[in-house]
Amino acid sequence: MQRPKGNDVRRATFDGPPELAAFFRNGRLETIPAARERRQALLAHVAERFATGREYGEDEVNRILQGVHADHATLRRYLIDAGLLRRDHGVYRRA
């Protein structure tokens, strides 16, 4: 009996688009993709953690993103740069 490959196991247990499963382990993001297209797909998936029309303080945004990846500041910056989150005077909204 063959053991399943690591990425096959990740895809089976990942709650998101299968093409992003390789970047996650146990529900946490291990690496941020360097390729722009994959990074955009990843950011769109992460942005789903924020409700549309709701306002978030920076502390709350940081807590949510820390649940995804240790480098929450980079994720936050990427989300803003990609136009998926908007920041206005310390208040964040999903775009």
PyMOL commands that set and color helices and strands:
alter all, ss='L'
color gray80, all
select helices_A, chain A and resi 6-13+18-23+36-47+58-66+72-81
alter helices_A, ss='H'
color red, helices_A
select strands_A, chain A and resi 24-25+28-29+55-57+85-88+91-94
alter strands_A, ss='S'
color yellow, strands_A
deselect
rebuild
show_as cartoon
